Amino acid sequence: MERKLDKFIDACNAENHIMSTDEFEYVYCTDCKWFRTDDEELPYCPYEDECNIWGCEDSKQFKYRPHYETKE
């Protein structure tokens, strides 16, 4: 059974998926390897104070996300 948050993340990624790490490209928290969900399916990140992980429209240029790393 697919979790609600997984559906949300997939929808965001399908619409906004950018894998480039060019400093002027826009990247999203849901594409970052540090983005996780806890047991209650709530998002968290060790760097969440530097970005808004509560909205998939939280795109920022790569140069403004110093901890962003693409998922492998």
DSSP file (Angstrom, degrees, kcal/mol; ACC not computed):
  #  RESIDUE AA STRUCTURE BP1 BP2  ACC     N-H-->O    O-->H-N    N-H-->O    O-->H-N    TCO  KAPPA ALPHA  PHI   PSI    X-CA   Y-CA   Z-CA
    1    1 A M              0   0    0      0, 0.0     2,-0.3     0, 0.0     0, 0.0   0.000 360.0 360.0 360.0 126.5    0.0    0.0    0.0
    2    2 A E        -     0   0    0      1,-0.1     2,-0.1     2,-0.0     5,-0.0  -0.568 360.0-123.2 -77.9 133.6    1.5    3.3   -1.0
    3    3 A R     >  -     0   0    0     -2,-0.3     4,-1.8     1,-0.1     5,-0.2  -0.395  15.9-120.4 -75.4 153.2    1.7    5.9    1.7
    4    4 A K  H  > S+     0   0    0      1,-0.2     4,-2.2     2,-0.2     5,-0.1   0.893 113.7  52.0 -59.7 -42.0    0.0    9.3    1.3
    5    5 A L  H  > S+     0   0    0      1,-0.2     4,-2.9     2,-0.2    -1,-0.2   0.882 106.0  54.8 -65.7 -36.6    3.3   11.2    1.7
    6    6 A D  H  > S+     0   0    0      2,-0.2     4,-2.7     1,-0.2    -1,-0.2   0.905 108.5  48.5 -61.5 -40.9    4.9    9.0   -1.0
    7    7 A K  H  X S+     0   0    0     -4,-1.8     4,-2.3     2,-0.2    -2,-0.2   0.910 111.8  50.1 -63.7 -42.3    2.1   10.0   -3.4
    8    8 A F  H  X S+     0   0    0     -4,-2.2     4,-2.2     2,-0.2    -2,-0.2   0.929 112.7  45.9 -60.8 -47.5    2.5   13.6   -2.5
    9    9 A I  H  X S+     0   0    0     -4,-2.9     4,-2.9     1,-0.2     5,-0.2   0.915 112.1  51.1 -63.8 -44.2    6.3   13.4   -3.1
   10   10 A D  H  X S+     0   0    0     -4,-2.7     4,-2.5     1,-0.2    -1,-0.2   0.899 110.2  49.6 -61.0 -41.1    5.8   11.6   -6.4
   11   11 A A  H  X S+     0   0    0     -4,-2.3     4,-1.6     2,-0.2    -1,-0.2   0.915 113.0  46.7 -64.5 -42.9    3.4   14.2   -7.6
   12   12 A C  H  X S+     0   0    0     -4,-2.2     4,-2.4     1,-0.2    -2,-0.2   0.929 114.3  47.0 -64.2 -45.6    5.8   17.0   -6.7
   13   13 A N  H  X S+     0   0    0     -4,-2.9     4,-1.8     1,-0.2    -2,-0.2   0.882 108.7  54.4 -66.1 -38.5    8.7   15.3   -8.3
   14   14 A A  H  < S+     0   0    0     -4,-2.5    -1,-0.2    -5,-0.2    -2,-0.2   0.871 116.8  38.1 -62.7 -36.3    6.8   14.5  -11.5
   15   15 A E  H  < S+     0   0    0     -4,-1.6    -2,-0.2    -5,-0.2    -1,-0.2   0.822 133.8  20.9 -83.0 -32.6    5.9   18.2  -11.9
   16   16 A N  H  < S+     0   0    0     -4,-2.4     2,-0.2    -5,-0.2    -2,-0.2   0.195  77.0 151.3-125.5  15.3    9.1   19.7  -10.7
   17   17 A H     <  +     0   0    0     -4,-1.8     2,-0.4    -5,-0.1    -4,-0.1  -0.332  11.1 165.9 -65.2 118.9   11.9   17.1  -11.1
   18   18 A I        +     0   0    0     -2,-0.2    10,-0.3     1,-0.1    13,-0.0  -0.986  14.3 176.2-133.0 121.7   15.3   18.7  -11.7
   19   19 A M        +     0   0    0     -2,-0.4    51,-0.1     8,-0.1    -1,-0.1   0.598  47.6 107.1-100.7 -13.3   18.4   16.6  -11.3
   20   20 A S        -     0   0    0      1,-0.1    42,-0.1     6,-0.1    -2,-0.1  -0.338  53.2-158.5 -67.5 145.6   21.0   19.2  -12.4
   21   21 A T        +     0   0    0      6,-0.0    -1,-0.1    40,-0.0     6,-0.1   0.104  41.2 141.6-110.7  20.7   23.2   20.7   -9.8
   22   22 A D    >   -     0   0    0      1,-0.1     3,-1.9     4,-0.1    40,-0.5  -0.401  63.8-118.5 -57.6 137.6   24.1   23.7  -11.8
   23   23 A E  T 3  S+     0   0    0      1,-0.3    40,-1.8    39,-0.2    41,-0.2   0.700 112.3  46.8 -59.5 -20.1   24.2   26.7   -9.4
   24   24 A F  T 3  S+     0   0    0     38,-0.2    -1,-0.3    37,-0.1     2,-0.1   0.517  90.6 100.4 -99.3  -6.3   21.3   28.5  -11.2
   25   25 A E  S <  S-     0   0    0     -3,-1.9    37,-2.7    36,-0.1     2,-0.4  -0.451  75.9-118.3 -74.7 152.2   19.0   25.4  -11.5
   26   26 A Y  E     -A   61   0A   0     35,-0.3     2,-0.3    -2,-0.1    35,-0.2  -0.759  31.3-170.7 -93.6 138.8   16.2   25.1   -9.1
   27   27 A V  E     -A   60   0A   0     33,-2.8    33,-1.8    -2,-0.4     2,-0.3  -0.889  11.0-139.7-128.3 158.5   16.1   22.1   -6.8
   28   28 A Y    >   -     0   0    0     -2,-0.3     3,-1.6   -10,-0.3     4,-0.4  -0.902  19.7-125.2-122.1 145.5   13.4   20.7   -4.4
   29   29 A C  G >  S+     0   0    0     29,-0.4     3,-1.9    -2,-0.3     6,-0.4   0.866 108.7  62.6 -54.2 -39.8   13.7   19.2   -0.9
   30   30 A T  G 3  S+     0   0    0      1,-0.3    -1,-0.3    26,-0.1   -17,-0.1   0.692 102.0  51.8 -66.2 -16.4   11.9   16.1   -2.0
   31   31 A D  G <  S+     0   0    0     -3,-1.6    40,-1.1   -13,-0.0    -1,-0.3   0.509  90.1 101.9 -92.3  -6.4   14.7   15.3   -4.5
   32   32 A C  B X  S-B   70   0B   0     -3,-1.9     3,-1.1    -4,-0.4    38,-0.2  -0.532  73.9-134.0 -83.4 143.2   17.4   15.7   -1.8
   33   33 A K  T 3  S+     0   0    0     36,-3.2    -1,-0.1     1,-0.2    37,-0.1   0.719 105.2  59.3 -67.5 -19.0   19.1   12.6   -0.3
   34   34 A W  T 3  S+     0   0    0     35,-0.3     2,-0.3    33,-0.1    -1,-0.2   0.650  79.9 103.0 -83.6 -15.4   18.7   14.2    3.2
   35   35 A F    <   +     0   0    0     -3,-1.1     2,-0.3    -6,-0.4    10,-0.2  -0.544  49.0 157.3 -72.1 126.4   14.9   14.4    2.9
   36   36 A R  E     -C   44   0C   0      8,-2.4     8,-2.5    -2,-0.3     2,-0.4  -0.866  34.7-131.1-139.6 170.9   13.2   11.7    5.0
   37   37 A T  E     -C   43   0C   0     -2,-0.3     2,-0.1     6,-0.3    -2,-0.0  -0.961  21.1-134.9-124.8 149.8    9.9   10.9    6.7
   38   38 A D    >   -     0   0    0      4,-2.3     3,-2.1    -2,-0.4     6,-0.0  -0.164  44.1 -77.4 -90.2-170.8    9.5    9.6   10.2
   39   39 A D  T 3  S+     0   0    0      1,-0.3    -1,-0.0     2,-0.1    -2,-0.0   0.738 133.6  51.2 -61.9 -23.8    7.3    6.8   11.5
   40   40 A E  T 3  S-     0   0    0      2,-0.1    -1,-0.3     3,-0.0    -2,-0.0   0.195 120.4-109.0 -98.3  15.3    4.3    9.1   11.3
   41   41 A E  S <  S+     0   0    0     -3,-2.1    -2,-0.1     1,-0.2   -36,-0.0   0.737  71.1 145.2  63.4  26.6    5.1   10.0    7.7
   42   42 A L        -     0   0    0      1,-0.0    -4,-2.3   -37,-0.0    -1,-0.2  -0.787  50.8-115.7 -92.8 136.4    6.1   13.5    8.7
   43   43 A P  E     +C   37   0C   0      0, 0.0     2,-0.3     0, 0.0    -6,-0.3  -0.381  40.3 166.3 -72.5 148.0    9.0   15.0    6.7
   44   44 A Y  E     -C   36   0C   0     -8,-2.5    -8,-2.4   -10,-0.1     3,-0.0  -0.978  13.6-177.4-153.2 163.7   12.3   15.9    8.4
   45   45 A C    >   -     0   0    0     -2,-0.3     3,-1.6   -10,-0.2     4,-0.1  -0.964  37.0-123.5-159.2 143.4   15.8   16.8    7.4
   46   46 A P  T 3  S+     0   0    0      0, 0.0     3,-0.2     0, 0.0   -11,-0.1   0.710 117.9  42.9 -64.9 -15.6   19.0   17.5    9.4
   47   47 A Y  T >  S+     0   0    0      1,-0.1     3,-2.3   -13,-0.1     4,-0.4   0.034  73.6 125.5-114.2  24.9   19.1   20.9    7.5
   48   48 A E  G X   +     0   0    0     -3,-1.6     3,-0.7     1,-0.3     5,-0.3   0.684  63.6  68.8 -63.9 -17.4   15.4   21.7    7.8
   49   49 A D  G 3  S+     0   0    0      1,-0.2    -1,-0.3    -3,-0.2    -2,-0.1   0.690  98.9  52.7 -70.5 -16.5   16.2   25.1    9.4
   50   50 A E  G <  S+     0   0    0     -3,-2.3     2,-0.3     1,-0.1    -1,-0.2   0.516 118.4  22.5 -97.4  -7.0   17.7   26.2    6.0
   51   51 A C  S <  S-     0   0    0     -3,-0.7     2,-0.9    -4,-0.4    -1,-0.1  -0.981  79.9-105.1-153.5 163.7   14.7   25.3    3.9
   52   52 A N    >   +     0   0    0     -2,-0.3     3,-0.7     1,-0.1   -23,-0.2  -0.808  32.3 176.1 -94.2 102.8   10.9   24.8    4.0
   53   53 A I  T 3   +     0   0    0     -2,-0.9    -1,-0.1    -5,-0.3     3,-0.0   0.384  66.0  79.7 -87.9   5.8   10.4   21.0    3.8
   54   54 A W  T 3  S+     0   0    0      1,-0.1     2,-0.4   -12,-0.0    -1,-0.2   0.466  91.4  49.2 -92.1  -1.2    6.6   21.3    4.3
   55   55 A G    X   -     0   0    0     -3,-0.7     3,-1.5     1,-0.1   -26,-0.2  -0.990  64.6-147.8-141.4 131.7    5.8   22.4    0.7
   56   56 A C  T 3  S+     0   0    0     -2,-0.4   -26,-0.1     1,-0.3    -1,-0.1   0.666  98.8  68.3 -71.8 -13.1    6.9   20.8   -2.6
   57   57 A E  T 3   +     0   0    0      1,-0.2     2,-2.0   -29,-0.1    -1,-0.3   0.267  67.5 112.5 -85.5  13.0    6.8   24.3   -4.2
   58   58 A D    <   +     0   0    0     -3,-1.5   -29,-0.4    -6,-0.2     2,-0.3  -0.397  44.8 159.5 -82.2  59.8    9.8   25.1   -2.0
   59   59 A S        +     0   0    0     -2,-2.0     2,-0.3   -31,-0.1   -31,-0.2  -0.662  11.3 171.4 -87.3 141.9   12.2   25.4   -4.9
   60   60 A K  E     -A   27   0A   0    -33,-1.8   -33,-2.8    -2,-0.3     5,-0.1  -0.971  41.1 -90.6-141.1 155.9   15.4   27.3   -4.6
   61   61 A Q  E >   -A   26   0A   0     -2,-0.3     3,-2.3   -35,-0.2     4,-0.3  -0.407  39.7-116.7 -65.2 145.7   18.5   27.7   -6.7
   62   62 A F  G >  S+     0   0    0    -37,-2.7     3,-2.1   -40,-0.5     6,-0.2   0.849 113.6  64.3 -51.8 -38.9   21.1   25.1   -6.0
   63   63 A K  G 3  S+     0   0    0    -40,-1.8    -1,-0.3     1,-0.3   -39,-0.1   0.721 101.2  52.0 -62.3 -19.1   23.5   27.8   -4.9
   64   64 A Y  G <  S+     0   0    0     -3,-2.3    -1,-0.3   -41,-0.2    -2,-0.2   0.361 100.2  65.6 -97.1   4.3   21.2   28.6   -2.0
   65   65 A R    X   +     0   0    0     -3,-2.1     3,-1.7    -4,-0.3    -1,-0.2  -0.713  60.1 173.6-122.0  77.9   21.0   25.0   -0.8
   66   66 A P  T 3  S+     0   0    0      0, 0.0    -1,-0.1     0, 0.0    -3,-0.0   0.698  78.7  46.2 -63.3 -19.5   24.5   24.2    0.3
   67   67 A H  T 3  S+     0   0    0     -3,-0.1   -33,-0.1   -20,-0.1     2,-0.1   0.406  81.5 126.8-102.3   1.2   23.6   20.8    1.7
   68   68 A Y    <   +     0   0    0     -3,-1.7     2,-0.4    -6,-0.2    -3,-0.1  -0.388  29.3 170.6 -66.3 131.0   21.6   19.6   -1.3
   69   69 A E        -     0   0    0     -2,-0.1   -36,-3.2     0, 0.0   -35,-0.3  -0.993  32.9-117.1-138.8 134.6   22.7   16.2   -2.7
   70   70 A T  B     -B   32   0B   0     -2,-0.4   -38,-0.2   -38,-0.2     2,-0.1  -0.364  35.4-104.5 -69.3 150.1   20.8   14.2   -5.3
   71   71 A K              0   0    0    -40,-1.1    -1,-0.1     1,-0.1   -38,-0.0  -0.464 360.0 360.0 -71.6 145.3   19.5   10.8   -4.3
   72   72 A E              0   0    0     -2,-0.1    -1,-0.1    -3,-0.1    -2,-0.0   0.443 360.0 360.0 -90.7 360.0   21.4    7.9   -5.7
